[in-house]
Every structure is written in structure tokens, then in C-alpha cells.
């Protein structure tokens, strides 16, 4: 990069294909298309650029990546929008949560759906019930906006209710009894030991259950109890393709395999796989569209195809970043300064996550396509 700043040609190589891609994206591609005006369609709702816009350096390339990203986002909503419903604040919800009365009748965009993994209760009296493995019931630690989940038990059934205000002490640890995979049954309080959970995982008995919904409010996050229609929307997803590559067995850095995570597909929900499939397809479609637009803009010779491929590199890199926030190993960050979905690689490992946050990929917060693309102008 420094040699390039001095006007020198730079060459680099690496054995790692990820490092090669990053080098190409940062060092090789931008100079090849420097000073060129963008060719992509201006996103709907935006005004036409000025006649003599400054497209010096990589500004034109950056703008095209942004434009085709906006096109992908719009197309994705058409194809998978039905899987990511908004939350309508109804009179029934307000009856349970009077603090939401100012929002009555409004439809809120969901930021994330929060889930807890489940296993069959080890207590013989409740062995037919899938009970939650929740490491915490705390949703928000922000002063004045605290929120938490309370399990409501009725016989051999239970539900989750989100409440606002200072949480009780036992909400901090959810159903967790001690460090590691040590939990208790929400119905009987019977301990659930690690070896039992591992056996359930290896038998394919680990499931998941929604414990809360996080939506966008006017001045902050709105935490809501699970809604049947939202669980149904998640269950309707049917991915066309799954990454069936076997998951590595590494007890030190890759612990999910010990709980039945046998392939990389198991790191995602069905809805996440569906969304990532669609976005992956849209990268290829955006490359085709960019090639046609570049040809219409009279790009010389074969450079129209090369330019389209270059845009595809950036779109794929940003999609990769998005996938880091759209998998079932992402936790919910409840600390005051965060309150968003945390990414999988908080460290160089993939630990087992018991309660995870499913981001809304067509929303506007962490994990969404739009939020990911906020980094485009900064990088270029």
C-alpha cells in the first residue's frame, strides 16, 4: 500500500487464498479502474449525481460497489422478505406491556430474534418436553432501559415473557447452573449435565426455541415476547443448498462438534441458510448486471467483464463479513454500549453458543446487508 502511494507498481503473493483475495482487493484492483465514473443504476429514492461529479481515484469503483449492493439488498427483500416479518404492536401486546401504548398500531422492523437451544428434560416426568439451555435471560443492561426474559411454567408447559425494569438476580444465569454445559430443567429444576447434553446432541435431539424479539424503536431497542407468527415464519424457510462439508473435530478451538454439530450447515438456521443462498446468488447476478452496464457505458475491449468481476470480488467479501454475523453461533450483546448481534469470531475459535441471536439480514442493524455496506466508503 505504501509503495502504491508513491506511484510504484506492487506485486504480492501468498499461499492463503483469503490473503490473496484481500491483496487483490486492496492493492491490485483499485488502480486498474481508477478515475472511472460508475456505471451502475442509482438506487431508488436517490437523486441523480451532479453532472461533473468527482470520480478520481477509486471513488467511481466504490460508488458502483455501493450501487450494486443496494440493488442486491432490494432484490433480496423481494425474494425472502416474507421470512422476516415486522412486529405489529397490537392491543393485546399493549395489554401485557402498557409501556408500549405509544406504539399501538405501529409496525416495527425486527433487529434480531433470540433463541435458546433445547434438549429433552432428563427428568422422567418431563422427558417428553424440550427444555431451554439459556446462559442468561438478560436482554438489556442499559440504565433506564433494562429488559429480561421470564419463563412462565404451567404444568408440563412453559412460555417466555419479556419484562422491562431491573431484572431479578436469577435472570443473570438463565437456566445455567455452573461453568460449561451445566444447566437445570426449567420445569423440574433437575440438573442437566454436560454428558447428557452431548448425548442429546449426538442423537440429533438438540433443538431451538425463540425466547425474545428485538425490534427497532424510535429512541432505542424494543424487547418483545416471542410471537407464534414469527416462529412460523422462521420454520417456513427451506434452503435450496446446504454446506454439507464435515465440521472439524477440535476440542480446543472448535467445540460445537462435541454436541452433534457434524457439518458446517449445522452452524446456521434454515432461515439463515436460505438468506445466504439468496445473497450468494445475487452476487453472481450483480456481476452479470455490472458487465452489461459496463458494456453499455462503452468500456473498451474485455475490460467490461474484468470490471464486473472486480465488483464481484468486493460484493463477495462483504457477503463473507455478513455471514460472520448471520449464523447460529452469534450471541446477543446486552451491555449498554452494544445491544446488538455479536459476530461469531470474537476470538480465533468457534465455541458452543447456547442461546444465539438471529440477525435480520434485510433490516438496518448489525448483521444486515445495509449495515455491512456502511464500511464500503471507509475501506475505499
C-alpha positions in Angstrom: 0.0 0.0 0.0 2.8 2.4 0.9 4.6 1.7 -2.4 1.4 2.3 -4.2 1.0 5.7 -2.5 4.4 6.6 -4.1 3.1 5.7 -7.6 5.0 2.4 -7.7 3.6 -0.9 -9.1 3.2 -3.5 -6.4 3.1 -7.3 -6.6 2.3 -9.8 -3.9 1.7 -13.5 -3.4 0.5 -15.8 -0.7 -0.4 -19.4 -0.2 -3.6 -18.5 1.6 -6.5 -17.7 -0.9 -8.1 -15.4 1.6 -4.9 -13.3 1.9 -4.6 -13.3 -1.9 -8.1 -12.0 -2.3 -7.5 -9.3 0.3 -4.3 -8.2 -1.5 -6.1 -8.1 -4.9 -9.0 -6.1 -3.4 -6.8 -3.6 -1.7 -3.7 -3.3 -3.9 -4.3 -4.7 -7.4 -7.9 -3.9 -8.4 -8.4 -0.2 -7.4 -5.5 1.3 -9.6 -6.8 -0.7 -12.6 -10.1 1.1 -12.6 -9.0 4.5 -11.1 -10.7 7.6 -12.3 -13.6 5.9 -14.0 -17.2 7.0 -13.5 -19.7 4.5 -12.0 -21.9 2.5 -14.4 -24.4 1.0 -12.0 -28.1 2.1 -11.6 -28.7 4.8 -9.0 -30.6 3.3 -6.1 -34.3 4.1 -6.0 -35.1 7.2 -4.0 -31.7 8.8 -4.6 -31.2 11.9 -6.7 -29.1 11.8 -9.9 -25.5 12.6 -9.3 -24.1 16.0 -10.3 -23.1 16.3 -13.9 -19.4 16.9 -13.1 -19.1 14.5 -10.1 -15.6 13.8 -8.9 -14.7 10.2 -9.7 -10.9 10.5 -9.1 -9.0 7.6 -7.6 -11.2 4.7 -6.6 -14.4 6.8 -5.9 -16.2 5.5 -9.0 -15.4 1.9 -8.2 -16.5 2.4 -4.6 -19.8 4.0 -5.8 -20.5 1.1 -8.1 -20.0 -1.4 -5.3 -22.4 0.6 -3.2 -25.0 0.8 -6.1 -24.9 -2.9 -6.9 -25.0 -3.7 -3.1 -28.2 -1.6 -2.9 -29.6 -3.5 -5.9 -28.8 -6.8 -4.1 -30.5 -5.6 -0.9 -33.7 -4.6 -2.8 -33.8 -7.9 -4.7 -33.2 -9.9 -1.6 -36.2 -8.3 0.1 -38.4 -9.3 -2.8 -37.3 -12.9 -2.5 -37.0 -13.5 1.2 -38.9 -10.6 2.8 -41.8 -12.8 3.8 -39.4 -14.8 6.0 -38.6 -11.7 8.1 -41.9 -10.1 9.2 -42.2 -6.9 11.1 -43.8 -6.7 14.6 -47.2 -5.0 14.8 -47.9 -3.6 18.2 -51.4 -4.8 18.8 -53.9 -4.0 21.7 -53.2 -7.5 23.0 -49.4 -6.7 23.3 -50.1 -3.3 24.9 -52.4 -5.0 27.5 -49.4 -7.1 28.6 -46.9 -4.2 28.1 -48.5 -0.8 28.9 -45.2 0.9 28.3 -45.7 0.1 24.6 -49.0 2.1 24.3 -47.4 5.0 22.4 -46.5 2.4 19.7 -50.0 0.9 19.3 -50.8 0.1 15.7 -47.2 0.7 14.5 -45.2 -1.9 12.7 -41.6 -2.3 13.9 -38.6 -3.7 12.0 -37.0 -6.6 13.8 -33.3 -6.3 14.6 -32.9 -9.9 15.8 -34.7 -13.0 17.0 -33.2 -14.5 20.2 -33.2 -18.3 20.5 -32.2 -20.8 23.2 -31.1 -24.4 22.3 -33.2 -27.2 23.8 -32.8 -30.8 24.9 -35.3 -33.3 26.3 -35.7 -32.9 30.0 -33.7 -35.6 31.9 -36.5 -35.8 34.5 -38.7 -38.8 33.6 -41.8 -36.9 34.5 -41.0 -34.3 31.8 -38.9 -36.4 29.3 -41.4 -35.5 26.5 -40.6 -31.8 26.9 -37.8 -29.8 25.1 -36.4 -27.6 27.8 -34.2 -24.5 27.2 -30.4 -24.2 27.7 -30.2 -20.5 28.3 -26.9 -19.0 29.6 -28.7 -15.7 30.5 -32.2 -14.2 30.5 -30.8 -10.6 30.4 -31.7 -8.7 27.3 -30.6 -5.1 28.1 -28.3 -3.8 30.9 -28.7 -0.2 29.8 -29.8 2.0 32.7 -33.4 3.0 32.5 -34.0 0.5 29.6 -33.3 -2.8 31.3 -35.1 -5.8 29.9 -35.1 -9.5 30.7 -36.9 -12.8 29.9 -39.1 -14.7 32.5 -40.1 -18.3 31.9 -43.7 -18.9 32.7 -44.3 -22.6 33.8 -47.7 -24.2 33.8 -47.6 -27.9 34.5 -45.5 -29.6 31.8 -45.6 -26.5 29.6 -43.7 -23.2 29.6 -43.5 -20.0 27.7 -41.3 -16.9 27.7 -42.4 -13.4 28.7 -40.2 -10.3 28.2 -40.4 -7.7 31.0 -38.9 -4.3 31.4 -37.2 -2.9 34.6 -34.5 -4.1 36.8 -34.1 -7.9 36.4 -34.1 -10.3 39.4 -30.8 -11.9 40.4 -31.6 -15.3 38.9 -32.2 -13.9 35.4 -28.4 -13.3 35.1 -27.6 -17.0 34.6 -30.8 -18.1 32.8 -31.0 -21.9 33.3 -27.3 -22.3 33.7 -26.0 -23.9 37.0 -22.3 -23.6 36.6 -19.5 -23.1 34.1 -19.6 -25.1 30.9 -22.6 -27.2 29.7 -24.3 -27.4 33.2 -27.9 -26.4 33.2 -31.2 -27.1 35.0 -34.6 -28.1 33.8 -36.9 -25.1 33.7 -39.8 -27.4 34.8 -38.4 -29.6 37.5 -35.1 -27.9 38.4 -33.3 -31.2 37.8 -29.7 -30.7 36.8 -28.8 -31.2 33.1 -25.2 -32.5 32.9 -22.7 -32.0 30.1 -22.6 -35.7 29.2 -26.4 -35.7 28.9 -26.4 -32.7 26.6 -23.6 -34.2 24.4 -25.6 -37.5 24.1 -28.6 -35.5 23.1 -26.6 -33.6 20.5 -25.0 -36.8 19.1 -28.6 -38.2 18.8 -29.8 -35.2 16.9 -32.1 -34.1 19.7 -30.9 -30.6 20.3 -33.5 -28.1 19.1 -34.2 -24.4 19.5 -36.9 -22.2 20.8 -37.5 -18.5 20.5 -37.2 -16.6 23.8 -37.5 -12.9 22.7 -37.7 -10.5 19.8 -35.7 -7.3 19.5 -37.2 -4.5 17.3 -36.2 -1.0 16.3 -37.8 1.7 18.4 -37.8 5.5 17.9 -35.2 6.0 20.6 -33.7 2.6 21.1 -34.4 -1.1 21.2 -37.8 -2.6 21.9 -37.8 -6.0 23.5 -40.8 -8.2 23.0 -42.1 -11.7 23.9 -42.0 -14.4 21.2 -44.8 -14.4 18.7 -46.2 -17.5 17.1 -46.3 -16.0 13.6 -42.6 -15.2 13.9 -41.7 -18.7 14.9 -43.8 -19.9 12.0 -42.0 -17.6 9.5 -38.7 -19.0 10.6 -39.9 -22.5 10.3 -41.1 -21.9 6.7 -37.6 -21.4 5.3 -36.3 -24.2 3.0 -32.7 -23.6 1.7 -32.0 -24.9 -1.8 -28.4 -25.8 -0.9 -26.6 -26.5 2.3 -22.8 -26.6 3.0 -22.5 -30.3 3.8 -18.7 -30.2 4.4 -17.9 -32.1 7.6 -17.2 -29.9 10.6 -13.8 -30.2 12.1 -13.3 -32.2 15.4 -11.1 -29.9 17.5 -11.9 -29.9 21.3 -9.8 -26.9 21.9 -10.9 -24.3 19.3 -14.0 -25.9 17.6 -16.2 -27.3 20.4 -19.6 -27.5 18.7 -18.8 -30.9 17.2 -19.0 -32.4 20.6 -22.7 -31.5 20.7 -23.7 -33.0 17.4 -22.6 -30.2 15.0 -21.4 -32.6 12.3 -21.4 -30.3 9.3 -21.0 -26.6 8.5 -24.7 -26.5 7.7 -25.4 -27.1 11.4 -23.9 -23.7 12.2 -26.9 -22.0 10.6 -30.7 -22.0 11.0 -32.7 -22.9 7.9 -33.7 -19.3 7.5 -30.1 -18.1 7.7 -29.1 -20.7 5.0 -31.9 -19.6 2.8 -30.9 -15.9 3.1 -27.2 -16.6 2.5 -28.1 -18.7 -0.5 -30.1 -15.8 -2.0 -27.4 -13.3 -1.4 -24.8 -15.6 -2.8 -26.9 -16.0 -6.0 -27.3 -12.2 -6.1 -23.5 -11.7 -6.2 -23.4 -13.6 -9.4 -26.4 -11.8 -10.8 -24.9 -8.5 -9.9 -21.7 -9.4 -11.8 -23.7 -10.2 -14.9 -25.6 -6.9 -14.5 -22.4 -4.9 -14.0 -20.9 -6.4 -17.2 -24.0 -5.4 -19.2 -24.0 -1.9 -17.7 -20.2 -1.5 -18.4 -20.7 -2.6 -22.0 -23.5 0.0 -22.3 -21.1 2.5 -20.9 -18.6 1.6 -23.8 -15.9 0.1 -21.6 -13.1 -0.9 -24.1 -12.5 -4.5 -25.1 -12.7 -7.1 -22.4 -12.4 -4.6 -19.6 -16.2 -4.6 -19.1 -16.0 -8.2 -17.9 -12.9 -7.5 -15.8 -14.6 -4.6 -14.2 -17.7 -6.6 -13.4 -15.6 -9.4 -11.9 -13.8 -6.8 -9.7 -17.1 -5.6 -8.4 -18.0 -9.2 -7.7 -14.9 -9.6 -5.6 -15.9 -6.8 -3.2 -19.5 -7.9 -3.1 -18.4 -11.4 -2.1 -16.0 -10.1 0.6 -18.8 -8.0 2.1 -21.1 -11.0 2.0 -18.5 -13.0 3.8 -18.4 -10.4 6.5 -22.2 -10.5 6.7 -22.1 -14.3 7.2 -19.9 -13.8 10.2 -23.0 -12.1 11.8 -25.6 -14.4 10.3 -25.1 -17.8 11.9 -26.3 -19.7 14.9 -23.1 -19.1 16.9 -23.7 -15.3 17.3 -24.6 -14.1 20.8 -26.7 -11.1 21.8 -24.7 -8.2 23.3 -26.7 -6.9 26.2 -24.2 -4.4 27.6 -25.3 -0.7 27.5 -23.0 0.4 24.7 -23.8 -2.5 22.4 -27.3 -4.1 22.4 -26.7 -5.7 19.0 -25.8 -9.1 17.5 -22.2 -10.1 18.2 -20.2 -11.8 15.4 -19.0 -15.4 15.6 -15.3 -14.8 15.6 -14.9 -12.8 18.8 -11.7 -14.8 19.0 -9.9 -17.3 16.7 -12.2 -20.2 17.6 -15.8 -21.3 17.3 -17.1 -22.0 20.8 -20.5 -23.6 21.5 -23.2 -20.9 22.0 -26.3 -22.0 23.9 -28.5 -19.0 23.3 -28.0 -17.2 20.0 -29.2 -14.1 18.1 -30.5 -14.4 14.6 -30.0 -11.1 12.8 -32.4 -9.6 10.3 -30.4 -9.6 7.0 -32.8 -7.1 5.4 -33.0 -4.9 8.4 -30.8 -1.9 9.4 -28.8 -3.1 12.3 -25.7 -5.3 12.9 -25.9 -8.4 10.6 -28.0 -6.7 7.9 -26.7 -6.1 4.4 -27.1 -2.3 4.7 -25.1 -2.2 7.9 -22.3 -4.3 6.4 -22.1 -2.0 3.4 -21.6 1.1 5.7 -17.9 0.1 5.5 -17.6 0.4 1.8 -16.7 4.2 1.5 -14.4 3.9 4.5 -12.4 1.0 3.0 -12.0 2.5 -0.4 
